[in-house]
Amino acid sequence: MPSKPGAKGTMAKILLAEDDESMRRFLASALEKAGHEVASFSQGDEAFDCLQGSDGFDLLLTDIVMPVMDGIELARKAADVAPKMKIMFITGFAAVALNPKSNAPKDAKVLSKPFHLRDLVNEVERFMAAA
């Protein structure tokens, strides 16, 4: 049985980096409705600055293709600063994330666009529940 939004132990602090404004709004809204706390940014460098100045996030949810700092660079830097934080890529270019030459963090999960918002929320919750 799904837990209620905001129920103790189910809420995650999520750092969202997505350069598409409408997609970012949809993602943040869906995750917040599911009871998660979301800090969203349009660029990887802004998300990384937030991470460095925070008391930590449970999950980095990032697009791969973004201006200034792409999602893979953001994920590598984030993994150095917050090694316990989980990483999930959202992308229309799954092959880029899965390419070993990208040096993407090895435990990162990839969710390929397009996806339904409910699928995203379910994936995030499954990923956060996994040890």
C-alpha positions in Angstrom: 0.0 0.0 0.0 1.5 3.4 -0.9 2.4 5.6 2.0 0.7 8.9 2.4 2.5 12.0 1.1 4.6 13.5 3.8 4.4 10.4 5.9 7.4 10.0 8.1 10.3 8.4 6.4 8.9 8.8 2.9 9.9 12.4 2.1 13.1 13.0 0.3 15.1 16.2 -0.2 15.5 16.4 -3.9 17.9 18.7 -5.9 16.4 19.1 -9.4 18.4 20.4 -12.3 16.5 20.7 -15.6 17.0 23.5 -18.1 13.5 23.2 -19.7 11.4 25.5 -17.6 8.0 23.8 -18.1 9.5 20.3 -17.6 11.2 21.6 -14.4 7.9 23.0 -13.1 6.0 19.8 -13.9 8.7 17.6 -12.2 8.9 19.8 -9.1 5.1 20.0 -8.7 4.7 16.2 -9.1 7.4 15.5 -6.6 6.1 18.1 -4.1 2.6 16.7 -4.4 4.0 13.2 -3.5 5.4 14.8 -0.3 9.0 15.4 -1.3 11.0 18.7 -0.7 12.4 20.0 -4.0 15.0 22.7 -4.8 15.0 23.2 -8.6 17.5 24.9 -10.8 17.8 25.6 -14.6 21.5 25.0 -14.7 23.9 22.5 -13.2 26.3 25.1 -11.8 23.4 26.7 -9.8 22.3 23.3 -8.5 25.9 22.6 -7.5 26.2 25.9 -5.7 23.0 25.1 -3.8 24.3 21.6 -2.9 27.5 23.1 -1.5 25.6 25.6 0.7 23.1 23.1 2.0 22.9 20.6 4.8 22.4 17.9 2.2 20.0 16.3 -0.3 18.9 12.7 -0.6 18.6 12.7 -4.4 20.0 14.6 -7.3 17.6 14.4 -10.2 19.2 15.9 -13.2 18.8 16.3 -17.0 22.0 15.5 -18.9 22.0 18.1 -21.6 22.1 21.5 -20.0 24.1 24.7 -20.7 27.1 25.8 -18.5 27.5 22.6 -16.6 25.9 19.4 -17.9 24.2 16.8 -15.8 27.1 14.3 -15.9 29.6 16.9 -14.7 27.1 18.0 -12.0 26.7 14.4 -10.9 30.5 13.8 -10.7 31.0 16.9 -8.6 28.0 16.2 -6.5 29.2 12.7 -5.8 32.5 14.1 -4.5 30.8 16.6 -2.2 27.9 14.3 -1.1 28.9 10.7 -1.6 25.7 9.3 0.1 23.3 11.3 -2.2 21.6 9.1 -4.8 21.7 10.3 -8.4 19.1 9.9 -11.1 19.4 11.2 -14.7 16.4 12.2 -16.7 17.2 12.4 -20.3 16.2 11.8 -23.9 19.7 10.6 -24.5 20.1 7.5 -22.3 23.0 6.2 -24.3 25.0 9.3 -23.3 24.6 8.5 -19.6 25.3 4.8 -20.1 28.4 5.4 -22.1 31.4 4.3 -19.8 33.5 7.2 -21.3 31.1 9.7 -19.7 32.4 8.8 -16.2 28.9 9.2 -14.8 28.7 7.9 -11.2 28.3 4.1 -11.4 25.2 3.8 -9.2 23.3 6.5 -11.0 19.9 5.5 -12.4 18.7 6.7 -15.8 15.0 7.5 -16.5 14.5 8.1 -20.3 12.2 10.8 -21.6 9.3 10.8 -22.3 7.8 9.4 -19.1 4.6 9.9 -17.2 4.9 12.1 -14.0 3.5 9.2 -12.0 6.3 6.9 -13.3 8.9 9.5 -12.2 7.4 9.7 -8.7 7.2 5.9 -8.4 10.8 5.5 -9.7 12.1 8.2 -7.2 10.3 6.4 -4.4 11.6 3.0 -5.4 15.1 4.3 -5.8 15.1 6.1 -2.4 13.7 2.9 -0.7 16.5 0.8 -2.1 19.4 0.2 0.2 
